[in-house]
Amino acid sequence: MDHQVQGRALLWRVLGAAIGLFVVVALGAGGYVLLGWDALDAVYQSIITISTVGFREVRDLGAGGKVFTLLLIVIGVGAFTYLLTTVNNYLIADHLYGMLGRRAMQRKIDALEQHVIVCGYGRMGAEVAHEFAREKCPVVVIDRAAAATQSAIAAGHLALTGDAEADGVLKSAGVERARALIAVVDDDASNLMITISARAFSEKLLIVARANREQTERKLIAAGANRVLWPYGVSGRRMAHMAVRPNVVEFLDVVMH
């Protein structure tokens, strides 16, 4: 059973314990109503009895009320304790599974050689990673958002959550052993800093960077990028070629794919 399955099983246990406690509170309130209490007092008494906060009874209890309250204490405290224990186990397990998962991921990354690092797992980054995976080239994805890295892992890629501008994150991704780095964050300043940081690790590393503005291309080249892609320019030229030379574009698509 993997960590995700175990985590879901624990979550269901938490939900079951919460429902069980709610049922006990409802039954306790119902019992006090049968003893002649109004609904609000009955619910209040049921909750303070189960939670053992130590408040005095709302009303005087007769012999039957005392017996019922004793039973409610035994059952309710047990249900409340079980809920707290289950929640605690879930939180501890979630932290533990996350830590074990990160360690396992790091071990896999540490074993890589000549892989590609993709910085940014947006629409373009996901497509880039997919193409490398299709070519059987190992990929390590870096993204600041945990949701993005989870999507990358679900797609079958190795991934790290962190800022690709940071030297420590790049080193964890194996930048010193990588064959190439693709900087496709949707922010030119970030791509510029990623390029500078990556180039400082290796002069041989192939760096391809995305420029969201045409004027950023020169800065990325100066920072150490080998190739710079301006998506809007590429898309615009391709659309024009499709209109003017459709047969050539179709032939190139067949050759490339």
Backbone as a ProteinNet text record, in pm:
[ID]
protein_1_A
[PRIMARY]
MDHQVQGRALLWRVLGAAIGLFVVVALGAGGYVLLGWDALDAVYQSIITISTVGFREVRDLGAGGKVFTLLLIVIGVGAFTYLLTTVNNYLIADHLYGMLGRRAMQRKIDALEQHVIVCGYGRMGAEVAHEFAREKCPVVVIDRAAAATQSAIAAGHLALTGDAEADGVLKSAGVERARALIAVVDDDASNLMITISARAFSEKLLIVARANREQTERKLIAAGANRVLWPYGVSGRRMAHMAVRPNVVEFLDVVMH
[TERTIARY]
85.3	0	88.5	69.1	155.2	108.9	188.2	162.4	30.2	-5.3	-130.2	-250.3	-245.5	-356.2	-368.4	-254.4	-256.7	-309.4	-269.6	-318.1	-469.1	-521.7	-666.4	-739.2	-680.5	-741.8	-748.7	-641.3	-641.7	-743.4	-755.2	-852.6	-995	-1023.5	-1155.5	-1179.7	-1074.2	-1087.7	-1121.4	-1058.7	-1087.4	-1233.4	-1278.9	-1417.6	-1514.6	-1480.8	-1566.3	-1573.8	-1457.4	-1455.1	-1536.2	-1527.8	-1603.7	-1753.6	-1793.4	-1935.4	-1983.5	-1898.1	-1932.9	-1955.2	-1866.7	-1881	-2008.9	-2038.5	-2161	-2284.6	-2281.7	-2394.1	-2409.4	-2298.2	-2304.4	-2362.5	-2318.7	-2374.1	-2523.7	-2564.3	-2706.2	-2786.9	-2735.4	-2805	-2812.5	-2703.4	-2704.6	-2808.7	-2814.6	-2914.1	-3055.4	-3071.5	-3203.1	-3243.3	-3148	-3178	-3222.5	-3156.2	-3196.9	-3333.9	-3362.1	-3495.9	-3602.2	-3573.8	-3668.1	-3685	-3582.5	-3592.2	-3667.6	-3712.5	-3795.4	-3724	-3602.4	-3527.7	-3565.5	-3548.5	-3568.6	-3445.1	-3458.7	-3355.5	-3221.5	-3220.7	-3095	-3020.3	-3091.7	-3027.7	-2976.4	-3051.3	-3012.7	-2882.5	-2873.2	-2750.9	-2632.7	-2654.7	-2549.2	-2497.8	-2589.4	-2549.8	-2475.2	-2520.7	-2454.2	-2311.1	-2289.7	-2155.3	-2062.2	-2108.1	-2017.7	-1988.8	-2081.4	-2058.1	-1950.5	-1963.4	-1868.9	-1730.3	-1728	-1598.7	-1530.9	-1602	-1548.7	-1489.2	-1557.7	-1505.7	-1529.5	-1617.7	-1632.7	-1738.3	-1821.6	-1930.4	-2036.7	-2109.4	-2215.1	-2333.9	-2420.1	-2535.1	-2629.7	-2692.2	-2788.2	-2907.9	-2949.2	-3062	-3023	-3101.3	-3078.2	-3112.4	-3028.6	-3048.9	-3109.2	-3212.6	-3267.9	-3183.9	-3231.1	-3156.6	-3140.5	-3247	-3239.1	-3144.1	-3147.1	-3057.7	-2912.4	-2884.6	-2746.5	-2694.1	-2778.6	-2737.5	-2710.9	-2801.7	-2783.9	-2657	-2629.6	-2510.4	-2382.8	-2383.1	-2266.3	-2238.9	-2345.5	-2329.3	-2278	-2331.3	-2289.4	-2142.3	-2098.8	-1957.9	-1867.2	-1900.6	-1817.1	-1809.8	-1925	-1928	-1873.4	-1916.6	-1877.7	-1729.9	-1674	-1530.5	-1447.8	-1494.9	-1424.6	-1425.8	-1542.5	-1553.2	-1468.9	-1471.4	-1394.8	-1244.6	-1200.4	-1058	-1014.1	-1101.1	-1067.9	-1053	-1140.1	-1129.8	-997.5	-960.6	-836	-715.3	-719	-608.7	-597.7	-711.8	-712.2	-661.8	-705.6	-658.3	-507.8	-459.8	-316.3	-237.3	-287.1	-219.5	-216.7	-326.6	-333.3	-230.5	-221.7	-126.9	17.1	47.2	182.8	215.6	120.3	143.5	160	79.3	90.4	228.5	278.6	412.9	519.2	502.4	600.3	603.3	484.5	478.5	537.5	511.1	568.8	720.6	774.4	919.1	980.7	917.4	968.3	959.4	851.2	835.6	941.9	972.4	1077	1213.7	1240.4	1369.6	1382.1	1273.5	1275.8	1294.4	1227.7	1241.6	1385.7	1446.5	1582.4	1681.6	1658.4	1747	1740.7	1622.8	1608.1	1678.5	1666.7	1731.2	1882.8	1931	2075.9	2138.2	2057.1	2108.4	2111	2058.3	2048.3	2179.2	2200.8	2311.6	2257.3	2305.8	2266.6	2114.1	2052.2	1908	1880.2	1753.4	1710.7	1630.6	1661.1	1588	1492.3	1365.6	1263.1	1217	1244.3	1208.3	1076.8	972.8	840.1	753.2	643.8	556.6	417.7	419.3	292.4	255.8	178.4	137.9	257.2	349.1	465.9	561.2	584.4	673.7	623.2	492	434.6	455.1	440.5	459.6	606	696.1	839.6	876.7	830.7	861.1	803.4	684.5	621.1	703.1	753.2	831.9	962.2	1028.1	1151.1	1121.4	1011.9	974.5	943.3	883	851.4	978	1084.9	1213.9	1298.4	1237	1304.7	1420.9	1409.7	1513.1	1462.9	1537.3	1490.6	1476.3	1370.9	1337.5	1320.8	1371	1344.9	1274.4	1157.1	1078.3	1098.8	1114.5	1120.1	1009.4	931.3	827.9	803.7	769.7	744.4	616.3	519.3	387.6	384.4	343	333.4	232.5	125.5	24.5	83.5	172.4	235.9	328.8	407.5	498.6	421	307.8	224.1	168.9	133.3	86.9	198.8	320.8	435.1	461.4	453.2	474.5	366.4	242.1	131.5	152.2	221	248.9	369	433.3	544.6	682.3	691.2	820.9	871.7	1002.4	1060.6	1043	1015.2	985.6	1025.5	1065	1099.9	1018.4	969.8	901	1002.3	1017.7	1114.7	1136.8	1220.5	1252.9	1376.8	1361.1	1472.1	1582.2	1556.3	1661.9	1763.5	1723.9	1809.7	1912.6	2037.1	2144.3	2117.5	2065.7	2040.9	1938.8	1836	1732.8	1789.4	1866.4	1928.7	2025	2097.9	2191.7	2116.8	2002.4	1920.9	1867.4	1844.4	1795.3	1906.8	2030.8	2143.1	2192.9	2192.9	2232.3	2376.1	2461.7	2602.3	2618.8	2519.1	2524.8	2430.4	2350.4	2246.7	2307.5	2236.6	2279.1	2220.7	2102.6	2035.8	1942.2	1915.4	1818.4	1725.5	1596	1496	1426.3	1440.8	1378.6	1252.7	1137.4	1011	912.7	964.3	878.1	812.3	691.2	619.4	658.1	780.9	831.3	974.7	1001.2	1133.7	1243.1	1212.1	1313.7	1354.8	1258.1	1288.8	1372.7	1335.9	1414.5	1556.4	1570.9	1704	1788.3	1730.3	1803.4	1834	1740.8	1764.8	1882	1885.7	1994.6	2129.3	2133.5	2258.6	2304.4	2210.9	2245.6	2293.2	2223.2	2259.6	2393.8	2418.3	2545.6	2662.9	2641.4	2749.3	2791.1	2700.9	2733.1	2812	2783.1	2846.3	2853.6	2971.6	2988.4	2939.7	2933.3	2894.7	2744.5	2672.4	2528	2456.9	2372.8	2290.4	2170.2	2155.3	2045.8	1956	1830.4	1729.5	1630.5	1610.6	1526.9	1410.4	1303.4	1184	1188	1160	1148.5	1004	941.9	802.8	793	905.1	912.1	1033.2	1018.3	1123.7	1253.4	1244.2	1364.2	1442.9	1383.2	1452.1	1552.3	1537.8	1622	1770.2	1807.5	1949	2003.5	1922.7	1967.2	1988.2	1900	1913.9	2038.5	2067.3	2189.5	2311.9	2310.4	2423	2438.7	2327.9	2332.9	2384.8	2390.6	2446.2	2358	2240.3	2153.2	2211.3	2207.7	2253.7	2149.1	2023.6	1913	1802.2	1733.3	1622.1	1500.3	1388.6	1265	1164.4	1117.8	1011.4	883.7	798	683.9	592	568.5	475.6	533.5	664.2	728.7	727.2	759.6	760.5	621.2	520.8	383.7	336.1	370.8	329.6	390.2	520	586.2	529.2	501.7	448.6	310.4	227	92.9	101	195.7	213.1	261	355.7	405.7	296.6	208.6	99.6	4.9	-8.9	-97.6	-31.9	100.1	169.8	226.6	285.4	349	294.7	168.6	110.3	174.4	212.3	270.8	406.2	485.3	616.8	601.4	508.8	486.9	438.8	348.1	298.5	409.3	497.9	610.3	704.1	734.2	822.7	760.4	628.1	560.2	572.8	560	572.8	714.2	813.4	953	987.2	937.4	970.7	899.9	784.3	706.1	698.2
-119.5	0	123.9	216.8	334.1	440.6	547.4	651	722.3	746	815.6	733	602.7	515.8	513.6	503.9	504.2	637.6	746.8	878.5	889.8	838.3	842.5	755.2	640	552.6	622.3	693.2	766.1	879.5	946.4	1055.3	1003.6	886.8	826.4	790.6	747.8	718.4	844.8	956.9	1083.9	1123	1111.3	1145.5	1054.7	924.6	830.6	863.1	900.3	935.3	1061.8	1159.4	1284.1	1256.8	1173.3	1138.1	1062.9	971	896.5	987.5	1088.7	1181.9	1264	1305	1381.5	1298.4	1171.3	1082.6	1070.2	1057	1044.9	1172.2	1291	1417.9	1424.6	1384.2	1387.6	1293.2	1172.1	1077.3	1128.4	1190.9	1247.9	1357.5	1445.9	1553	1493.9	1390	1325.7	1264.3	1206.1	1147.7	1252.1	1369.1	1473.9	1531.3	1535.8	1580.7	1485.4	1354.7	1255.7	1270.2	1326	1349.1	1477.4	1548.2	1666.2	1798.4	1797.8	1921.3	1980	2113.4	2172.6	2144.4	2163.7	2120.6	2190.5	2322.8	2395.6	2348	2336.7	2289	2146.3	2065	1925.5	1916.2	1994.2	1993.1	2046.8	2156.2	2216.2	2117	2051	1954.9	1836.5	1791.8	1679.6	1715	1835.8	1875.9	1894.1	1962	1984.5	1853.8	1758.5	1627.7	1550.6	1546.9	1470.6	1535.3	1669.7	1739.5	1749.6	1713.9	1714.5	1849.5	1958	2091.4	2126.6	2053.8	2074.4	2174.1	2224.2	2313.8	2235.8	2306.7	2239.9	2210.6	2116.3	2076.6	2195.1	2195.7	2302.4	2291.9	2168.8	2144.1	2034.2	2023.7	1914.7	1782.1	1682.6	1550.5	1457.1	1388.4	1285.6	1159	1051.3	925	877.2	886.1	843.9	931.1	1062.7	1154.4	1127.7	1093	1064.5	937.7	836.2	711.6	738	812.2	843.6	924.9	1020.8	1104.5	1021.9	926.2	838.6	759.2	704.9	631.3	723.4	845.4	941.4	978.8	991.7	1024.2	912.9	788.6	675.2	667	671.4	658	783.1	900.4	1026	1057.2	1037.8	1063.7	968.6	843.7	748.4	792.8	839	884.9	1010.1	1102.5	1226.9	1196.9	1107.4	1069.6	1001.5	914.9	846	946.5	1047.4	1148.8	1224.7	1267.5	1341	1255.2	1127.5	1036.5	1016.3	1000.5	978.9	1101.2	1219.3	1343	1357.2	1330.6	1339.3	1241.5	1118.8	1019.2	1062.9	1123.1	1168.6	1278.6	1374	1484.8	1434.5	1345	1290.1	1208.7	1125.1	1040.4	1124.5	1230.9	1317.6	1380.7	1427.4	1485.5	1380.3	1260.8	1154.4	1108.1	1087	1041.5	1146.6	1275	1381.4	1380.3	1361.8	1359.2	1239.2	1121.4	1001.3	1014.5	1075.5	1094.9	1186.8	1294.5	1387.5	1321	1238.4	1168.5	1070.2	997.6	902.5	974.3	1089.1	1168.7	1217.3	1263.2	1314.1	1203.6	1084.1	971.8	941.7	947.7	922.9	1031.7	1155.5	1266.7	1255.3	1218	1205.8	1098.9	1003.5	895.7	933.6	1051	1090.1	1147	1125.4	1186.8	1230.4	1342.4	1391.9	1406.7	1456.6	1480.2	1625.4	1658.6	1794.6	1850.6	1974	2042.1	2141.7	2131.1	2222.5	2309.9	2439.6	2534.5	2603.2	2569.9	2623.3	2517.3	2483.2	2377.6	2434.1	2541.7	2592.4	2517.1	2580.5	2512.7	2481.6	2578.6	2555.1	2455.5	2470	2377.5	2234.3	2216.1	2082.3	2021.1	2102.1	2052.3	2017	2099.5	2072.4	1941.4	1925.7	1804.2	1681.2	1695.3	1583.3	1541	1639.7	1608.2	1537.2	1580.8	1513.9	1371.6	1355.4	1221.3	1130.8	1188.4	1109.8	1063.1	1141.6	1106	1021.7	976.2	891.9	963.9	1094.1	1173.1	1206.6	1170.9	1199	1348.4	1384.7	1524.7	1546.9	1660.5	1705.7	1840.6	1850.1	1973.5	2049.9	2181.4	2268.2	2371.7	2387.4	2490.7	2535.8	2664.2	2716.5	2659.1	2629.5	2586	2435	2394.8	2252.1	2183	2255	2195.5	2163.4	2250.7	2227.5	2107	2095.6	1980.9	1850.9	1856.8	1736.9	1695.2	1794.1	1763.1	1700	1751.3	1695	1551.2	1525.8	1389.9	1296.2	1345.5	1264.7	1231.2	1320.7	1296.8	1204.8	1165.5	1071.7	1133.3	1262.3	1329.5	1336.7	1348	1381.7	1532.2	1574.9	1716.5	1761.6	1889.3	1952.8	2080	2104.4	2230	2328.5	2441.7	2540.4	2646.9	2742.5	2853.6	2817.7	2806.6	2766.5	2871.7	2989.7	3091.7	3060.2	2979.5	2949.2	2842.2	2865.2	2770.5	2633.4	2631.5	2505.2	2419.3	2483.4	2409.4	2354.1	2435.9	2389.3	2273.7	2284.3	2177.4	2049.1	2061.7	1944.1	1879.4	1960.4	1907.8	1846.9	1853.7	1794.1	1877.2	2010.8	2098	2072.5	2028.3	2004.2	1880.7	1792.9	1671.7	1676.7	1782.2	1790.4	1823.6	1782.5	1814.8	1947.7	1983.3	2106.5	2156.5	2285.9	2348.6	2435.4	2419.1	2496.2	2588.1	2718.7	2816.4	2870.7	2823.1	2863.5	2919.9	2988.1	3057.9	3174.6	3210.2	3316.3	3455.9	3470	3599.9	3615.7	3720.7	3738.9	3755.9	3827.4	3848.7	3715.8	3626.9	3495.8	3413	3412	3337.8	3391.7	3523.1	3583.4	3536.7	3537.9	3495.6	3346.4	3266.7	3122.5	3097.3	3170.9	3156.3	3190.5	3301.8	3343.2	3238	3189.4	3091.2	2960.3	2913.9	2787.4	2796.5	2908.1	2924.4	2925.6	2975.3	2977.2	2836.1	2738.9	2600.7	2530.8	2564.4	2491.1	2575.3	2579.2	2649.1	2564.6	2431.9	2341.6	2319.4	2358.2	2334.1	2410.3	2339.9	2404.7	2468.5	2598.3	2671.4	2731.3	2694.2	2751.3	2826.3	2954.6	3038	3097.3	3116.6	3180	3329.4	3407.2	3551.9	3591	3653.6	3695	3829.2	3900.7	4026.1	4020.6	4077.5	4068	4131.3	4241.4	4312	4235.7	4130.4	4052.6	3954.4	3923.8	3822.7	3855.3	3980.3	4020.4	4002.5	4033.6	4020.8	3874.2	3787.1	3645.2	3585.9	3628.2	3582.3	3629	3755.1	3809.2	3738.3	3691.2	3623.7	3481	3427.1	3293.3	3194.2	3235.5	3143.9	3114.3	2987	2948.8	2979	2959.9	2985.9	3056.5	3146.9	3218.5	3204.6	3170.6	3153.5	3260.3	3334.9	3432.4	3370.2	3311.9	3232.7	3307.4	3436.4	3510.7	3532.6	3557	3573.3	3443.5	3331.2	3201	3165.7	3185.8	3152.6	3240.2	3368	3458.6	3420.3	3390.8	3351.9	3220.7	3127.3	2998.4	3014.2	3096.3	3118.9	3183.8	3276.7	3340.4	3238.7	3152.4	3049.9	2949.9	2917.4	2825	2882.1	3014.5	3079	3094.8	3123.4	3150.9	3023.7	2935.4	2812.8	2691.1	2659.3	2549.4	2414.3	2389.6	2259.7	2240.1	2345.6	2338.1	2311	2381.2	2363.2	2221.4	2171.8	2035.9	1932.6	1954.1	1862.9	1863.5	1981	1991.1	1924.8	1938.3	1873.2	1721.9	1667.9	1523.5	1477.7	1555.3	1518.7	1524.8	1628.6	1648	1547.4	1499.4	1411.5	1269.6
0	0	0	-96.9	-104.2	-5.7	2.3	101.1	76.4	-48.7	-78.5	-34.4	-59.4	-18.6	133.3	203	348.9	401.6	337.8	379	363.3	251.4	230.8	333.6	365.8	466.3	601.7	639	765.5	764.5	649.4	639	656.6	599.2	617.7	763.3	832.9	975.6	1053.9	1017.9	1084.7	1061.9	936.6	906.2	980.7	986.2	1059.4	1207.6	1265.6	1408.2	1433.7	1342.5	1358.5	1350	1254.5	1242.3	1366.3	1416.7	1536.8	1656.4	1671.8	1783.5	1769	1646.2	1621.6	1659.5	1623.8	1657	1808.2	1879.1	2026	2087.7	2037	2087.7	2061.9	1941.1	1905.8	1993.5	2017	2103.1	2247	2293.1	2427.2	2440.9	2339.7	2343.9	2339.9	2255.7	2249.1	2382.5	2453.3	2584.1	2683.5	2683.9	2777.2	2740.4	2610.6	2569.8	2623.4	2616.5	2670.1	2820.7	2887.1	3032.2	3064.5	2960.3	2983.2	2960.7	2906.6	2885.2	2749.6	2736.2	2603.6	2518.6	2385.9	2290.9	2315.2	2338.8	2355.1	2479.6	2590.6	2713.2	2696.3	2622.5	2602.2	2521.9	2414.6	2332.3	2413.2	2486.1	2567.9	2672.6	2740.7	2844	2783.1	2666.9	2600.4	2564.4	2512.7	2470.3	2589.5	2695.3	2809.7	2882.8	2876.6	2941.2	2865.1	2731.6	2649.6	2649.8	2647.8	2641	2776.9	2883.8	3021.5	3060	3022	3055.4	3202.8	3270.3	3413.3	3454	3360.5	3398.9	3475.9	3561.3	3636.8	3546.1	3590.8	3511	3490.3	3374.2	3345.4	3439.4	3464	3554.7	3654.1	3758.5	3853.5	3787.2	3810.8	3752.4	3855.9	3811.2	3897.3	3886.2	3947.4	3942.2	3799.6	3719	3579.2	3500.1	3525.7	3456.7	3488.7	3614.9	3654.1	3586.9	3581.8	3516	3367.1	3303.9	3161.8	3139.4	3228.6	3214.8	3229.3	3322.6	3338.3	3210.8	3152.1	3027	2915.8	2910.8	2808.8	2825.1	2951.9	2976.7	2924.9	2957.2	2916.1	2763.6	2698.6	2552.4	2484.9	2532.8	2467.6	2480.5	2600.3	2619.7	2533.7	2523.9	2437.4	2292.1	2244.8	2106	2083	2181.6	2168.7	2167.6	2255.6	2261.8	2133.1	2080.9	1955.2	1841.7	1836.7	1732.2	1742.1	1863.6	1882.1	1842.3	1882.1	1848.3	1698.6	1632.4	1487.7	1412.9	1456.2	1392.6	1411.3	1531.3	1559.1	1472.4	1460.6	1376.1	1230.3	1185.2	1046	1019.5	1113.2	1095.1	1097.5	1190.4	1199.1	1074.8	1032.4	914.4	789.5	778.4	660.4	652.7	766.7	770.6	740.1	799.5	780	635	575.8	437.6	343	373.9	291.4	298.4	418.7	436.4	366.1	380.8	314.3	163.2	115.5	-28.4	-84.4	-11.7	-57.2	-58.9	41.2	45.2	-70.2	-97.8	-209	-341.5	-355.8	-477.9	-493.7	-384.9	-391.7	-427.9	-376.8	-410.7	-560.7	-617.5	-761	-842.1	-797.9	-869.1	-857.6	-739.8	-718.8	-807.8	-853.8	-938.6	-1087.2	-1121.8	-1262.4	-1315.8	-1442.8	-1517.1	-1653.4	-1702.6	-1834.7	-1848.1	-1744.3	-1747	-1783.6	-1793.9	-1826.1	-1709.3	-1673.3	-1566	-1630	-1596.5	-1647.5	-1531.6	-1541.9	-1436.1	-1472.6	-1400.8	-1429.3	-1494.3	-1427.8	-1480.8	-1510.1	-1590.7	-1641.5	-1768.8	-1854.9	-1978.4	-2067.5	-2078.8	-2163	-2098.1	-1968.3	-1899.4	-1903.9	-1890.1	-1897.3	-2035.3	-2138.6	-2275	-2301.1	-2250.6	-2265.9	-2196.5	-2072	-1996.6	-2066.6	-2121.6	-2192.5	-2313.8	-2387.4	-2506.3	-2470.9	-2364.7	-2322.3	-2275.5	-2202	-2156.2	-2275.1	-2378	-2498	-2568.7	-2553.7	-2612.7	-2517	-2407.2	-2308	-2239.9	-2228.7	-2160.4	-2020.4	-1915.6	-1778.9	-1752.6	-1681.3	-1656	-1505.8	-1458.8	-1322.5	-1332.5	-1276.9	-1279.5	-1149.4	-1161.2	-1043.1	-1056	-951.1	-950.4	-807.4	-792.4	-657.8	-597.6	-682.3	-634.9	-613.5	-493.7	-463.8	-555	-590.6	-678.9	-815.4	-863.1	-993.1	-988.3	-881.1	-870.9	-853.2	-784.2	-771.2	-907.5	-990.4	-1126.3	-1207.9	-1189.9	-1262	-1218.6	-1089.1	-1038.1	-1091	-1092.8	-1144.5	-1291.8	-1364.4	-1506.6	-1527	-1417.8	-1427.7	-1423.4	-1388.7	-1382.8	-1239.2	-1223.6	-1094.5	-1074.6	-953.5	-932.6	-793.5	-784.6	-658.4	-642.4	-522.4	-492.3	-436.7	-503.3	-457.9	-562.7	-528.3	-617.1	-698.6	-828.9	-915.1	-920.7	-869.1	-863.7	-753.5	-657.3	-542.4	-578.2	-541.9	-573.1	-512.2	-388.9	-322.3	-395.4	-449.4	-522.5	-653.1	-723.9	-848.2	-820.4	-711.1	-677.7	-643.9	-573.7	-543	-670.2	-773.2	-900.8	-984.8	-935.9	-1007.4	-1123.3	-1107.1	-1217.5	-1263	-1172.4	-1208.5	-1296.7	-1297.8	-1379.5	-1499.3	-1508.2	-1610.7	-1747.8	-1852.3	-1988.2	-2034.4	-1978.7	-2022.5	-1914.2	-1919	-1830.1	-1914.9	-1894.7	-1967.6	-1868	-1885.6	-1795.9	-1862.4	-1817.8	-1880.9	-1778.1	-1677.5	-1582.9	-1656.4	-1617.6	-1690.2	-1643.1	-1596.5	-1550.8	-1599.9	-1676.4	-1735.6	-1631.3	-1522.7	-1418.9	-1356.1	-1335.1	-1277.8	-1373.7	-1500.7	-1599.3	-1609.6	-1594.8	-1598.4	-1479.8	-1359	-1240.4	-1244	-1294.9	-1308.3	-1402	-1511.4	-1609	-1547.3	-1473.6	-1409.2	-1308.8	-1225.9	-1123.1	-1185.2	-1288.5	-1352.5	-1423	-1488.4	-1560	-1463.5	-1342.4	-1243.6	-1203.5	-1217	-1182.7	-1292.7	-1418.5	-1528.2	-1654.4	-1713.9	-1841.3	-1958	-1937.2	-2046.2	-2054.4	-1952.1	-1947.3	-2059.1	-2134.2	-2235.8	-2166.8	-2182.9	-2119.3	-2227.3	-2223.2	-2312.6	-2225.3	-2254.5	-2169.4	-2248.7	-2179.1	-2238	-2211.6	-2315.3	-2300.8	-2326.8	-2229.8	-2247.1	-2319	-2323.8	-2399.7	-2492	-2610	-2711	-2662.1	-2588	-2543.8	-2437.1	-2379.5	-2277	-2337.9	-2465.2	-2529.9	-2515.1	-2540.7	-2533.4	-2391.1	-2291.6	-2152.8	-2114.3	-2161.9	-2130.5	-2195.9	-2318	-2385.8	-2308.4	-2266.2	-2190.3	-2055.5	-1999.7	-1869.8	-1879.6	-2003.1	-2019.1	-2091.8	-2138.1	-2210.7	-2349.1	-2388.5	-2522.7	-2628.6	-2592	-2683.1	-2604.9	-2673.3	-2612.9	-2704	-2646.1	-2721.6	-2680.1	-2780.6	-2758.2	-2813.9	-2730.5	-2778.6	-2873.9	-2844.7	-2929.5	-3068.5	-3074.8	-3204.7	-3284.6	-3217	-3284	-3333.8	-3248.9	-3287.1	-3401.7	-3395.2	-3501.5	-3635.4	-3635.9	-3761.2	-3815	-3725.1	-3769.7	-3832.2	-3770.8	-3826.2	-3963.9	-3979.2	-4109.5	-4213	-4173.9	-4265.8	-4303.4	-4206.9	-4235.9	-4339.7	-4337.5	-4435	-4571.3	-4570.7	-4696.5	-4757.7	-4674.4	-4724.5	-4648.4	-4659.5	-4581.4	-4610.9	-4735.1	-4770.3	-4703.9	-4697.3	-4634	-4484.7	-4421.3	-4277.9	-4248.2	-4332.7	-4313.5	-4329.6	-4428.2	-4449.6	-4329.1	-4276.2	-4160.7	-4037.9	-4023	-3910.9	-3919.3	-4039.9	-4059.7	-4027.6	-4072.9	-4049.8	-3900.8	-3832.7	-3692	-3602.2	-3642.6	-3555.8	-3610
[MASK]
+++++++++++++++++++++++++++++++++++++++++++++++++++++++++++++++++++++++++++++++++++++++++++++++++++++++++++++++++++++++++++++++++++++++++++++++++++++++++++++++++++++++++++++++++++++++++++++++++++++++++++++++++++++++++++++++++++++++++++++++++++++++++++++++++

